[in-house]
Amino acid sequence: MSEVFDYAELQTVADDLIACFGREIQLRENQSTPADPLKPWQGSAPNTSGVITTQGAFIDFTVKQRADSSSIQMKDKQLVFGVQTSEIDTEWEVIDTGKDGQVWKIVEVLEQVEPGPLTVLYTVQVRI
């Protein structure tokens, strides 16, 4: 008889490592509807309904990664975080609430680790 793999335990290990080396972040889905439809140039209303608070670790790209990719800009970072959703994409942004409140745009989802029914972690490219 085969044993059932405990994906929840893998999620816990990933969360513990990110908490140890990271800081608090908030993920927020970008609002595409203007706050005032008659003045769309003024931007969209702040989105407070789709905010997820979690832990994330910001990591610099290596020299090799920068040399191998034309899409990585000077201040871009990698961000590793764990959330149990499969909705994270380039329509989301990250607020670095654990440091300075800086808002980062998710440029690309580099990796989404889903070994089973749970998303264990994401690695995304973020840009100021």
TORDO-595927 format. One record per residue: residue in three letters; x, y, z of N, C-alpha, C, CB in turn. Coordinates in nm, 2 decimals, decimal comma. Glycine has a CB too. Example, Ala and Ser with C-alpha at 12.3 -4.5 7.8 and 13.67 -1.06 7.14 Angstrom:
! residues 2
+--------+--------+--------+--------+--------+--------+--------+--------+--------+--------+--------+--------+--------+
| residu |     nX |     nY |     nZ |    caX |    caY |    caZ |     cX |     cY |     cZ |    cbX |    cbY |    cbZ |
+--------+--------+--------+--------+--------+--------+--------+--------+--------+--------+--------+--------+--------+
|    ALA |   1,32 |  -0,57 |   0,78 |   1,23 |  -0,45 |   0,78 |   1,32 |  -0,33 |   0,78 |   1,13 |  -0,45 |   0,90 |
|    SER |   1,28 |  -0,22 |   0,71 |   1,37 |  -0,11 |   0,71 |   1,29 |   0,00 |   0,79 |   1,41 |  -0,06 |   0,57 |
+--------+--------+--------+--------+--------+--------+--------+--------+--------+--------+--------+--------+--------+
***
This chain:
! residues 128
+--------+--------+--------+--------+--------+--------+--------+--------+--------+--------+--------+--------+--------+
| residu |     nX |     nY |     nZ |    caX |    caY |    caZ |     cX |     cY |     cZ |    cbX |    cbY |    cbZ |
+--------+--------+--------+--------+--------+--------+--------+--------+--------+--------+--------+--------+--------+
|    MET |   0,08 |  -0,12 |   0,00 |   0,00 |   0,00 |   0,00 |   0,09 |   0,12 |   0,00 |  -0,10 |   0,00 |   0,12 |
|    SER |   0,05 |   0,22 |  -0,08 |   0,14 |   0,34 |  -0,09 |   0,09 |   0,45 |   0,02 |   0,13 |   0,41 |  -0,23 |
|    GLU |   0,19 |   0,52 |   0,06 |   0,16 |   0,63 |   0,16 |   0,12 |   0,75 |   0,09 |   0,29 |   0,66 |   0,25 |
|    VAL |   0,03 |   0,83 |   0,16 |  -0,01 |   0,96 |   0,10 |   0,09 |   1,06 |   0,15 |  -0,16 |   0,99 |   0,15 |
|    PHE |   0,13 |   1,14 |   0,05 |   0,23 |   1,25 |   0,08 |   0,16 |   1,37 |   0,15 |   0,30 |   1,30 |  -0,05 |
|    ASP |   0,22 |   1,42 |   0,25 |   0,16 |   1,53 |   0,33 |   0,21 |   1,66 |   0,27 |   0,20 |   1,52 |   0,48 |
|    TYR |   0,13 |   1,72 |   0,18 |   0,16 |   1,85 |   0,12 |   0,15 |   1,96 |   0,22 |   0,07 |   1,87 |   0,00 |
|    ALA |   0,06 |   1,95 |   0,31 |   0,05 |   2,05 |   0,42 |   0,18 |   2,07 |   0,50 |  -0,07 |   2,02 |   0,51 |
|    GLU |   0,25 |   1,96 |   0,52 |   0,38 |   1,97 |   0,59 |   0,48 |   2,04 |   0,51 |   0,43 |   1,83 |   0,63 |
|    LEU |   0,48 |   2,02 |   0,38 |   0,57 |   2,08 |   0,28 |   0,54 |   2,24 |   0,28 |   0,56 |   2,03 |   0,14 |
|    GLN |   0,41 |   2,27 |   0,28 |   0,37 |   2,41 |   0,29 |   0,42 |   2,48 |   0,42 |   0,22 |   2,42 |   0,28 |
|    THR |   0,41 |   2,40 |   0,53 |   0,46 |   2,46 |   0,66 |   0,61 |   2,48 |   0,66 |   0,42 |   2,36 |   0,77 |
|    VAL |   0,68 |   2,39 |   0,60 |   0,83 |   2,41 |   0,59 |   0,86 |   2,53 |   0,51 |   0,90 |   2,28 |   0,53 |
|    ALA |   0,80 |   2,55 |   0,39 |   0,82 |   2,66 |   0,31 |   0,78 |   2,79 |   0,38 |   0,74 |   2,65 |   0,18 |
|    ASP |   0,67 |   2,79 |   0,45 |   0,62 |   2,91 |   0,52 |   0,72 |   2,95 |   0,63 |   0,49 |   2,89 |   0,58 |
|    ASP |   0,77 |   2,85 |   0,70 |   0,87 |   2,87 |   0,81 |   1,00 |   2,93 |   0,76 |   0,90 |   2,74 |   0,88 |
|    LEU |   1,05 |   2,88 |   0,65 |   1,17 |   2,94 |   0,59 |   1,15 |   3,08 |   0,54 |   1,22 |   2,85 |   0,47 |
|    ILE |   1,04 |   3,11 |   0,48 |   1,01 |   3,24 |   0,43 |   1,00 |   3,34 |   0,55 |   0,89 |   3,25 |   0,34 |
|    ALA |   0,93 |   3,29 |   0,65 |   0,92 |   3,38 |   0,77 |   1,05 |   3,41 |   0,84 |   0,82 |   3,31 |   0,87 |
|    CYS |   1,14 |   3,31 |   0,84 |   1,27 |   3,33 |   0,90 |   1,36 |   3,43 |   0,82 |   1,34 |   3,19 |   0,90 |
|    PHE |   1,35 |   3,43 |   0,69 |   1,44 |   3,51 |   0,61 |   1,36 |   3,63 |   0,54 |   1,50 |   3,43 |   0,50 |
|    GLY |   1,24 |   3,64 |   0,56 |   1,16 |   3,74 |   0,49 |   1,10 |   3,84 |   0,59 |   1,05 |   3,68 |   0,41 |
|    ARG |   1,00 |   3,91 |   0,54 |   0,92 |   4,01 |   0,62 |   0,78 |   4,02 |   0,56 |   1,00 |   4,15 |   0,61 |
|    GLU |   0,70 |   4,09 |   0,64 |   0,56 |   4,10 |   0,60 |   0,54 |   4,18 |   0,47 |   0,48 |   4,17 |   0,71 |
|    ILE |   0,45 |   4,12 |   0,38 |   0,41 |   4,19 |   0,26 |   0,26 |   4,18 |   0,25 |   0,49 |   4,13 |   0,13 |
|    GLN |   0,21 |   4,26 |   0,16 |   0,07 |   4,25 |   0,12 |   0,06 |   4,24 |  -0,03 |  -0,01 |   4,38 |   0,17 |
|    LEU |  -0,02 |   4,15 |  -0,07 |  -0,05 |   4,13 |  -0,21 |  -0,18 |   4,19 |  -0,24 |  -0,04 |   3,98 |  -0,26 |
|    ARG |  -0,19 |   4,27 |  -0,35 |  -0,31 |   4,34 |  -0,38 |  -0,33 |   4,34 |  -0,53 |  -0,31 |   4,49 |  -0,33 |
|    GLU |  -0,45 |   4,29 |  -0,57 |  -0,49 |   4,29 |  -0,71 |  -0,51 |   4,43 |  -0,76 |  -0,61 |   4,19 |  -0,73 |
|    ASN |  -0,45 |   4,46 |  -0,87 |  -0,47 |   4,60 |  -0,93 |  -0,62 |   4,62 |  -0,97 |  -0,38 |   4,62 |  -1,05 |
|    GLN |  -0,66 |   4,74 |  -0,94 |  -0,80 |   4,78 |  -0,97 |  -0,79 |   4,84 |  -1,11 |  -0,86 |   4,88 |  -0,86 |
|    SER |  -0,87 |   4,79 |  -1,20 |  -0,87 |   4,84 |  -1,34 |  -0,98 |   4,94 |  -1,36 |  -0,87 |   4,73 |  -1,44 |
|    THR |  -1,08 |   4,95 |  -1,27 |  -1,19 |   5,04 |  -1,29 |  -1,15 |   5,18 |  -1,23 |  -1,31 |   4,99 |  -1,22 |
|    PRO |  -1,16 |   5,28 |  -1,31 |  -1,13 |   5,42 |  -1,26 |  -1,22 |   5,46 |  -1,14 |  -1,14 |   5,52 |  -1,37 |
|    ALA |  -1,16 |   5,53 |  -1,04 |  -1,23 |   5,58 |  -0,93 |  -1,35 |   5,67 |  -0,98 |  -1,14 |   5,65 |  -0,83 |
|    ASP |  -1,32 |   5,75 |  -1,08 |  -1,42 |   5,84 |  -1,14 |  -1,42 |   5,81 |  -1,28 |  -1,39 |   5,99 |  -1,11 |
|    PRO |  -1,53 |   5,74 |  -1,33 |  -1,53 |   5,70 |  -1,48 |  -1,53 |   5,82 |  -1,57 |  -1,66 |   5,63 |  -1,50 |
|    LEU |  -1,56 |   5,94 |  -1,52 |  -1,55 |   6,06 |  -1,60 |  -1,41 |   6,12 |  -1,61 |  -1,65 |   6,17 |  -1,55 |
|    LYS |  -1,32 |   6,07 |  -1,52 |  -1,19 |   6,12 |  -1,51 |  -1,09 |   6,00 |  -1,49 |  -1,17 |   6,22 |  -1,39 |
|    PRO |  -1,08 |   5,91 |  -1,59 |  -1,00 |   5,79 |  -1,58 |  -0,85 |   5,82 |  -1,57 |  -1,02 |   5,70 |  -1,70 |
|    TRP |  -0,81 |   5,94 |  -1,61 |  -0,67 |   5,98 |  -1,60 |  -0,62 |   5,99 |  -1,45 |  -0,64 |   6,10 |  -1,68 |
|    GLN |  -0,72 |   6,01 |  -1,36 |  -0,69 |   6,02 |  -1,22 |  -0,65 |   5,89 |  -1,15 |  -0,80 |   6,09 |  -1,15 |
|    GLY |  -0,67 |   5,78 |  -1,23 |  -0,63 |   5,65 |  -1,17 |  -0,75 |   5,58 |  -1,11 |  -0,52 |   5,67 |  -1,07 |
|    SER |  -0,71 |   5,46 |  -1,06 |  -0,82 |   5,38 |  -1,00 |  -0,83 |   5,39 |  -0,85 |  -0,79 |   5,23 |  -1,04 |
|    ALA |  -0,94 |   5,35 |  -0,80 |  -0,97 |   5,35 |  -0,66 |  -0,88 |   5,24 |  -0,59 |  -1,12 |   5,33 |  -0,63 |
|    PRO |  -0,83 |   5,27 |  -0,47 |  -0,76 |   5,17 |  -0,40 |  -0,84 |   5,04 |  -0,38 |  -0,71 |   5,22 |  -0,26 |
|    ASN |  -0,78 |   4,93 |  -0,40 |  -0,84 |   4,80 |  -0,38 |  -0,82 |   4,75 |  -0,24 |  -0,80 |   4,70 |  -0,49 |
|    THR |  -0,92 |   4,74 |  -0,16 |  -0,90 |   4,69 |  -0,03 |  -0,96 |   4,55 |  -0,01 |  -0,96 |   4,79 |   0,08 |
|    SER |  -1,04 |   4,51 |  -0,11 |  -1,11 |   4,38 |  -0,09 |  -1,02 |   4,26 |  -0,12 |  -1,23 |   4,38 |  -0,18 |
|    GLY |  -0,93 |   4,28 |  -0,22 |  -0,85 |   4,16 |  -0,26 |  -0,71 |   4,17 |  -0,20 |  -0,84 |   4,16 |  -0,40 |
|    VAL |  -0,69 |   4,21 |  -0,07 |  -0,56 |   4,22 |  -0,01 |  -0,53 |   4,09 |   0,07 |  -0,55 |   4,34 |   0,08 |
|    ILE |  -0,41 |   4,03 |   0,04 |  -0,36 |   3,92 |   0,11 |  -0,23 |   3,96 |   0,19 |  -0,33 |   3,80 |   0,02 |
|    THR |  -0,23 |   3,93 |   0,32 |  -0,11 |   3,96 |   0,40 |  -0,04 |   3,83 |   0,42 |  -0,15 |   4,03 |   0,54 |
|    THR |   0,09 |   3,83 |   0,40 |   0,17 |   3,71 |   0,41 |   0,32 |   3,75 |   0,44 |   0,16 |   3,62 |   0,29 |
|    GLN |   0,41 |   3,66 |   0,44 |   0,55 |   3,68 |   0,45 |   0,62 |   3,66 |   0,32 |   0,61 |   3,59 |   0,56 |
|    GLY |   0,72 |   3,74 |   0,29 |   0,79 |   3,73 |   0,16 |   0,94 |   3,76 |   0,18 |   0,73 |   3,81 |   0,05 |
|    ALA |   1,02 |   3,70 |   0,09 |   1,16 |   3,72 |   0,10 |   1,21 |   3,78 |  -0,03 |   1,24 |   3,59 |   0,13 |
|    PHE |   1,26 |   3,91 |  -0,03 |   1,31 |   3,97 |  -0,15 |   1,46 |   3,92 |  -0,17 |   1,31 |   4,13 |  -0,13 |
|    ILE |   1,49 |   3,89 |  -0,29 |   1,62 |   3,83 |  -0,33 |   1,67 |   3,91 |  -0,45 |   1,61 |   3,68 |  -0,35 |
|    ASP |   1,80 |   3,95 |  -0,45 |   1,86 |   4,01 |  -0,57 |   1,88 |   3,90 |  -0,68 |   1,99 |   4,07 |  -0,53 |
|    PHE |   1,87 |   3,95 |  -0,80 |   1,90 |   3,86 |  -0,91 |   2,05 |   3,84 |  -0,92 |   1,84 |   3,91 |  -1,05 |
|    THR |   2,10 |   3,73 |  -0,96 |   2,24 |   3,71 |  -0,97 |   2,29 |   3,78 |  -1,10 |   2,28 |   3,55 |  -0,98 |
|    VAL |   2,42 |   3,80 |  -1,11 |   2,48 |   3,86 |  -1,22 |   2,45 |   3,77 |  -1,35 |   2,64 |   3,87 |  -1,20 |
|    LYS |   2,46 |   3,64 |  -1,33 |   2,43 |   3,55 |  -1,45 |   2,28 |   3,57 |  -1,49 |   2,46 |   3,41 |  -1,41 |
|    GLN |   2,19 |   3,57 |  -1,39 |   2,05 |   3,59 |  -1,43 |   2,03 |   3,72 |  -1,51 |   1,96 |   3,59 |  -1,30 |
|    ARG |   2,09 |   3,83 |  -1,46 |   2,08 |   3,96 |  -1,52 |   2,14 |   3,95 |  -1,67 |   2,15 |   4,07 |  -1,44 |
|    ALA |   2,25 |   3,89 |  -1,68 |   2,32 |   3,88 |  -1,81 |   2,24 |   3,79 |  -1,91 |   2,46 |   3,82 |  -1,80 |
|    ASP |   2,17 |   3,69 |  -1,86 |   2,09 |   3,60 |  -1,95 |   1,95 |   3,65 |  -1,98 |   2,08 |   3,47 |  -1,88 |
|    SER |   1,91 |   3,76 |  -1,92 |   1,77 |   3,81 |  -1,95 |   1,77 |   3,96 |  -1,98 |   1,68 |   3,78 |  -1,82 |
|    SER |   1,70 |   3,99 |  -2,08 |   1,69 |   4,14 |  -2,12 |   1,57 |   4,20 |  -2,05 |   1,68 |   4,15 |  -2,27 |
|    SER |   1,49 |   4,12 |  -1,98 |   1,37 |   4,18 |  -1,91 |   1,40 |   4,22 |  -1,77 |   1,26 |   4,07 |  -1,92 |
|    ILE |   1,51 |   4,19 |  -1,72 |   1,55 |   4,23 |  -1,58 |   1,61 |   4,37 |  -1,58 |   1,64 |   4,12 |  -1,51 |
|    GLN |   1,54 |   4,46 |  -1,51 |   1,59 |   4,60 |  -1,50 |   1,68 |   4,61 |  -1,37 |   1,48 |   4,70 |  -1,50 |
|    MET |   1,75 |   4,72 |  -1,36 |   1,85 |   4,74 |  -1,25 |   1,79 |   4,72 |  -1,11 |   1,90 |   4,88 |  -1,26 |
|    LYS |   1,68 |   4,77 |  -1,07 |   1,62 |   4,76 |  -0,94 |   1,53 |   4,65 |  -0,92 |   1,55 |   4,89 |  -0,90 |
|    ASP |   1,51 |   4,56 |  -1,02 |   1,42 |   4,45 |  -1,01 |   1,47 |   4,35 |  -0,90 |   1,40 |   4,38 |  -1,14 |
|    LYS |   1,38 |   4,28 |  -0,84 |   1,41 |   4,18 |  -0,74 |   1,33 |   4,06 |  -0,77 |   1,38 |   4,23 |  -0,59 |
|    GLN |   1,37 |   3,95 |  -0,71 |   1,29 |   3,83 |  -0,70 |   1,22 |   3,83 |  -0,56 |   1,37 |   3,69 |  -0,72 |
|    LEU |   1,09 |   3,79 |  -0,56 |   1,02 |   3,78 |  -0,43 |   0,96 |   3,64 |  -0,42 |   0,91 |   3,89 |  -0,43 |
|    VAL |   1,00 |   3,57 |  -0,31 |   0,95 |   3,44 |  -0,28 |   0,85 |   3,45 |  -0,17 |   1,06 |   3,34 |  -0,24 |
|    PHE |   0,73 |   3,39 |  -0,19 |   0,62 |   3,40 |  -0,09 |   0,53 |   3,28 |  -0,10 |   0,54 |   3,53 |  -0,09 |
|    GLY |   0,46 |   3,24 |   0,00 |   0,37 |   3,13 |   0,00 |   0,23 |   3,18 |   0,03 |   0,41 |   3,03 |   0,10 |
|    VAL |   0,14 |   3,15 |  -0,06 |  -0,01 |   3,18 |  -0,04 |  -0,08 |   3,07 |  -0,11 |  -0,05 |   3,32 |  -0,11 |
|    GLN |  -0,20 |   3,04 |  -0,05 |  -0,27 |   2,92 |  -0,10 |  -0,38 |   2,98 |  -0,20 |  -0,34 |   2,85 |   0,01 |
|    THR |  -0,33 |   3,03 |  -0,31 |  -0,42 |   3,07 |  -0,42 |  -0,34 |   3,05 |  -0,55 |  -0,46 |   3,22 |  -0,41 |
|    SER |  -0,42 |   3,03 |  -0,66 |  -0,35 |   3,02 |  -0,79 |  -0,38 |   3,14 |  -0,88 |  -0,40 |   2,89 |  -0,86 |
|    GLU |  -0,42 |   3,25 |  -0,81 |  -0,47 |   3,36 |  -0,89 |  -0,36 |   3,47 |  -0,91 |  -0,58 |   3,43 |  -0,82 |
|    ILE |  -0,24 |   3,45 |  -0,85 |  -0,13 |   3,55 |  -0,86 |  -0,08 |   3,56 |  -1,00 |  -0,02 |   3,52 |  -0,76 |
|    ASP |  -0,08 |   3,68 |  -1,06 |  -0,03 |   3,70 |  -1,19 |   0,02 |   3,85 |  -1,20 |  -0,13 |   3,67 |  -1,30 |
|    THR |   0,04 |   3,90 |  -1,32 |   0,10 |   4,03 |  -1,33 |  -0,01 |   4,14 |  -1,31 |   0,15 |   4,05 |  -1,47 |
|    GLU |  -0,13 |   4,11 |  -1,27 |  -0,23 |   4,20 |  -1,24 |  -0,22 |   4,24 |  -1,09 |  -0,37 |   4,15 |  -1,27 |
|    TRP |  -0,13 |   4,18 |  -1,02 |  -0,11 |   4,20 |  -0,87 |   0,01 |   4,29 |  -0,85 |  -0,10 |   4,06 |  -0,80 |
|    GLU |   0,00 |   4,35 |  -0,73 |   0,12 |   4,43 |  -0,69 |   0,15 |   4,39 |  -0,54 |   0,10 |   4,58 |  -0,70 |
|    VAL |   0,27 |   4,43 |  -0,50 |   0,32 |   4,39 |  -0,36 |   0,35 |   4,52 |  -0,29 |   0,44 |   4,30 |  -0,37 |
|    ILE |   0,30 |   4,52 |  -0,16 |   0,33 |   4,63 |  -0,07 |   0,43 |   4,58 |   0,03 |   0,20 |   4,70 |  -0,01 |
|    ASP |   0,54 |   4,64 |   0,04 |   0,65 |   4,59 |   0,14 |   0,62 |   4,65 |   0,28 |   0,79 |   4,63 |   0,09 |
|    THR |   0,51 |   4,60 |   0,34 |   0,47 |   4,66 |   0,47 |   0,57 |   4,63 |   0,58 |   0,34 |   4,60 |   0,51 |
|    GLY |   0,66 |   4,53 |   0,56 |   0,76 |   4,49 |   0,67 |   0,88 |   4,58 |   0,67 |   0,80 |   4,35 |   0,65 |
|    LYS |   0,89 |   4,67 |   0,57 |   1,01 |   4,76 |   0,56 |   0,97 |   4,91 |   0,55 |   1,10 |   4,72 |   0,44 |
|    ASP |   0,93 |   4,95 |   0,43 |   0,91 |   5,09 |   0,40 |   0,77 |   5,12 |   0,33 |   1,02 |   5,14 |   0,32 |
|    GLY |   0,69 |   5,02 |   0,31 |   0,56 |   5,05 |   0,24 |   0,58 |   5,07 |   0,09 |   0,50 |   5,17 |   0,30 |
|    GLN |   0,69 |   5,04 |   0,03 |   0,72 |   5,05 |  -0,11 |   0,62 |   4,96 |  -0,19 |   0,86 |   5,02 |  -0,15 |
|    VAL |   0,57 |   5,01 |  -0,29 |   0,48 |   4,93 |  -0,38 |   0,56 |   4,88 |  -0,50 |   0,35 |   5,01 |  -0,43 |
|    TRP |   0,55 |   4,75 |  -0,52 |   0,62 |   4,68 |  -0,63 |   0,52 |   4,62 |  -0,72 |   0,72 |   4,57 |  -0,57 |
|    LYS |   0,54 |   4,63 |  -0,85 |   0,46 |   4,57 |  -0,95 |   0,51 |   4,43 |  -0,99 |   0,45 |   4,65 |  -1,08 |
|    ILE |   0,43 |   4,33 |  -0,99 |   0,47 |   4,19 |  -1,03 |   0,48 |   4,20 |  -1,19 |   0,37 |   4,08 |  -0,99 |
|    VAL |   0,60 |   4,18 |  -1,23 |   0,63 |   4,18 |  -1,38 |   0,61 |   4,05 |  -1,44 |   0,78 |   4,23 |  -1,40 |
|    GLU |   0,65 |   3,94 |  -1,37 |   0,64 |   3,81 |  -1,42 |   0,64 |   3,71 |  -1,31 |   0,76 |   3,78 |  -1,52 |
|    VAL |   0,55 |   3,60 |  -1,33 |   0,56 |   3,49 |  -1,23 |   0,66 |   3,40 |  -1,28 |   0,42 |   3,42 |  -1,22 |
|    LEU |   0,77 |   3,39 |  -1,21 |   0,89 |   3,30 |  -1,25 |   0,87 |   3,16 |  -1,22 |   1,02 |   3,35 |  -1,18 |
|    GLU |   0,80 |   3,13 |  -1,11 |   0,78 |   2,99 |  -1,07 |   0,66 |   2,98 |  -0,97 |   0,91 |   2,93 |  -1,00 |
|    GLN |   0,58 |   2,88 |  -1,00 |   0,47 |   2,85 |  -0,91 |   0,48 |   2,71 |  -0,87 |   0,33 |   2,89 |  -0,97 |
|    VAL |   0,52 |   2,68 |  -0,75 |   0,54 |   2,54 |  -0,71 |   0,41 |   2,48 |  -0,65 |   0,65 |   2,53 |  -0,60 |
|    GLU |   0,36 |   2,39 |  -0,72 |   0,23 |   2,32 |  -0,69 |   0,25 |   2,17 |  -0,70 |   0,11 |   2,36 |  -0,78 |
|    PRO |   0,32 |   2,11 |  -0,60 |   0,35 |   1,96 |  -0,61 |   0,22 |   1,88 |  -0,59 |   0,45 |   1,93 |  -0,51 |
|    GLY |   0,12 |   1,93 |  -0,55 |  -0,01 |   1,86 |  -0,53 |  -0,12 |   1,95 |  -0,52 |   0,00 |   1,78 |  -0,39 |
|    PRO |  -0,21 |   1,94 |  -0,43 |  -0,33 |   2,02 |  -0,43 |  -0,31 |   2,16 |  -0,37 |  -0,44 |   1,96 |  -0,35 |
|    LEU |  -0,19 |   2,19 |  -0,31 |  -0,16 |   2,32 |  -0,25 |  -0,05 |   2,39 |  -0,34 |  -0,11 |   2,30 |  -0,11 |
|    THR |  -0,07 |   2,52 |  -0,35 |   0,04 |   2,60 |  -0,40 |   0,14 |   2,62 |  -0,28 |  -0,01 |   2,74 |  -0,46 |
|    VAL |   0,26 |   2,57 |  -0,29 |   0,36 |   2,58 |  -0,18 |   0,42 |   2,72 |  -0,18 |   0,46 |   2,47 |  -0,20 |
|    LEU |   0,46 |   2,77 |  -0,30 |   0,52 |   2,90 |  -0,30 |   0,53 |   2,95 |  -0,44 |   0,67 |   2,90 |  -0,25 |
|    TYR |   0,54 |   3,08 |  -0,45 |   0,56 |   3,16 |  -0,57 |   0,70 |   3,22 |  -0,57 |   0,45 |   3,26 |  -0,59 |
|    THR |   0,76 |   3,24 |  -0,69 |   0,87 |   3,32 |  -0,71 |   0,83 |   3,41 |  -0,82 |   1,00 |   3,24 |  -0,74 |
|    VAL |   0,83 |   3,54 |  -0,80 |   0,79 |   3,64 |  -0,90 |   0,90 |   3,75 |  -0,91 |   0,66 |   3,71 |  -0,85 |
|    GLN |   0,90 |   3,81 |  -1,03 |   0,99 |   3,92 |  -1,05 |   0,91 |   4,05 |  -1,02 |   1,05 |   3,92 |  -1,20 |
|    VAL |   0,97 |   4,14 |  -0,94 |   0,90 |   4,26 |  -0,90 |   0,98 |   4,38 |  -0,94 |   0,87 |   4,26 |  -0,75 |
|    ARG |   0,91 |   4,49 |  -0,97 |   0,98 |   4,61 |  -1,01 |   0,91 |   4,73 |  -0,94 |   0,97 |   4,63 |  -1,17 |
|    ILE |   0,99 |   4,83 |  -0,91 |   0,94 |   4,95 |  -0,84 |   0,88 |   5,04 |  -0,95 |   1,05 |   5,04 |  -0,77 |
+--------+--------+--------+--------+--------+--------+--------+--------+--------+--------+--------+--------+--------+
***
